[in-house]
């Protein structure tokens, strides 16, 4: 075992690492058993001190000498990985991303497999250069042309999501927030579902416009009317908290 196990005070893992340390005296990795296991492991394993992963990475390094990724085995595994993998020095993920790049040459996303997978992904995926998520977002965009959210699947999922989801452009979360907004018209919190969930939340939740967290904080406020903390549940939970809690 590596890390704290392979130290002098632990007898170099009770002697288990003596042979490894003799062969690779300057190789410090979390799991020495990965060295020479026939898989090219990147990062700290693929270094001169570790014999380029005990020789496992020699072929990889000869083919992609300037490709430094965390998981070398992901190169050429038949799955298009984004980021540093989909670069020229890494052979565009060992050829796995060639078809994707030909279809979407200016689409730069972390998970290319998410483009055209049948699920509308937001952010960089739902852009013209990415074919509006490979066509997955066309219906969504037609219904909500000015709604820009990270996860379009949250719109109309029967849960009232706050923040940018609960806006006119997004149909007030696809209608999910209509009842909430009628009850708390001036309550703007990030997680609307936390209002009235039986758990007293502090901050903006425990305010009059939010019904004192939908009634969840009424008992707390009655007991500690001047106690303003971020997590009211931390008061009287058996653990001594400092700062504003210990007043």
N, C-alpha and C positions, 0 to 999 in steps of 0.2 A: 504494500500500500504506500502511496506517496503522501505528500503534504506533511503534516505534523507527525505521522507515523514513521516516516523515513528520516529520523533525526537521531543525533547521538544520544540524547536523553532517553529516547525510546529504543535504544539498541539497534537503530536502523531497522525498525519494524521487527524487533526480536530476532534479528539475523536474516530475516526473509529477503532483505534488499541488498545484502552484501555482494552477491554476484552481479546484480544489476549495477550497483554503484561502482564496482571495479571496471565494468565494461563502459559505463557512461558516467564518469565521475562528476561532470558538470551539467548533467541533464536533470532538471527539476520539473517534474510533471505531476499532475494530480493522480493519474493512474498509470503506473509503470507497465502494467500488463498490456497496455495498448501498443507499447513499443515492440515492433516485430510480430504483430498479430495478423499480418497479411492484408491489413486495411490501411490505406494511406490516411492518417489522421493529421489534420492541419494544425494551425496555431503553434503552440510551443513544442509540439511533438515533432514537427517537420523542421528541425533545426540541425545545424552541424553538430552541436553538443549532444544531440539525441540520435546521431547517426541517420538523420533524415527519416525519423520514425523507424529506426532499426532497419533501414533499407526499404521499407514499404513504400516510400514516396519517391524513390529514385526514378522510376518510369514516369510518374506524374510530373516531377520537376523537369525532366528532360523534354517533355511535351509542352508544358506550360511553365517556363522558368520564371515568369514574372506574375504568376497567378497566386495570390496569397488570400485564401478564403479559410473560414473556420472549419468547414466540412468538405474536405477534398473529395470524399466519396460521392458528394452530390453532383459533381461535374460529370456529365455524360451518363446520368442515371435514367434518362428517358423522361425527365420532368423538368420543365423550364423554370429555373429559379431566377429571381430578379437581383437587383443590387449589384454587388461586386462580381457575382457569378456571371451575369449577362454582360460581359465586357470582352473586348477583343483579346486582351491578354489571357483570358480564361476560355478562349475559343467559343465565346457566346454560350457559356455553360456547356462546353464540350459538344456543341452542335444542337443541344436540346432546345435552344431558343431561336434557331434560324427561321423556322416557319412563323413563329410569333413576330419576330422582328420584320420579316418581309410583309406581314399583314398590317402591323402597327409600328412603323419605323420610328415614330416620335413618342411612343407610349412608354413612359418610365414609371413602373409600379413595383412595389415590393414583391407581390405575388402574381406574376403574369397568368398563372392558372386560373385566377379569379375572373379573368376577362372572358366573357362568353360561357360561363359555367351555369347559366340559368338563374343566377341570383343577382339582383341589382346592388352593386357596391357603390358607395359614394366617394367623395374626395377626388383624387386623381384618376380613379377608374372611370367615373362618369364624366368624361370629357370627350371633345370631338376627336382628339388625336388617338384616343383609346376606343373609338367607335361607340362612345357612350356605353362603356363596359361591354363591348362586343355585342351590342344590341340588347343586353339585359335590362337597360334602363329606359328604353324608348317609350314604353307604356307609362312608366312613372313620370318621365319628363313631360309627356303630353298632358298628364293629369295635373302635375304640379310644376309648371315650367320655371318658376322662380324659387323653388324650394331647394336649398343647398344644405344637405345634412350628411353626416358621416356614414350613417347606416339607414338608407331608405326603407329597409324592411321593417323598421320600427314604426313607420307611418301606417296607421290603420291596423295595428296589431292587437287592438283591444286594451292596451295599456296607455295611460296618459303619460307621455314623456315630456318633460319640461324643456327649458332652454330653447334652442333654435327649432325644435320640433313643434312646439306649441305657438305657432305664428300663423298669421292669415295666409302667407304664401304657401304654407304647408297644410292648409286646411285645418288648422288647429289640431295637428297630429292626426290628420285624416279623420277627424271627428272624434277621436278618442278623448280629447280634452274638453269637449263642449260642456258636459255636466260639471266637471271640475271648475271651469272658468265661470259658469253661472253661479256656483256656490262661493267661489273665492276669486272674484274678478280682479283684485289687485294683488293677488299672491303670485309672485314670480320666483319660483325656486327651481333648482336644477332637476330634482327628482320629485315630481308631483306625486308619484306613487307612495312616497314616504309620508305624505299627509294622511293622517288617520289610519296608520298601519298598526297601531297599538304600541308603538315605541316612541318615546319622547325625544325628538330631535331638537337641537338648539339652533342658534343663529337665526337666519331669516325664517325658518320653519316655525319657531316659537314666537310668533307675532300675532297681533290682533287681526291683521288682514289675512292671515293664513289660519285663522281660527285656533290659534295657539296649537299648531301642528294638528289641526283637525280634532282637537279635544284631547290628544294624547298627553299634553303637558299640563292639563288643568290641575291634577293632583300635585305635581311637582311645584308648580307656581304657587299653589296654596300653601305648601309647606315651606318653600324657600322663595318668597316673593321678590327678593332683591338679588337672587343668585343668577348671574348671567354667565353661562359656560357653554362651550361648543358642544360638549357631549353630556347632557344632563344625566344619562344613565350611569355615568361614572361617579355620581354622587351617591354614597351609601352602598357601593358595590363590593365592599370588603377590602378594597385596595386603597391605600393612602395616596391620593394624587396631590401634587403641589400646585403652585400658582393660584389662579382664581378659585380653584376647587377648595383649597385649604384656607378658607376665610370664614 
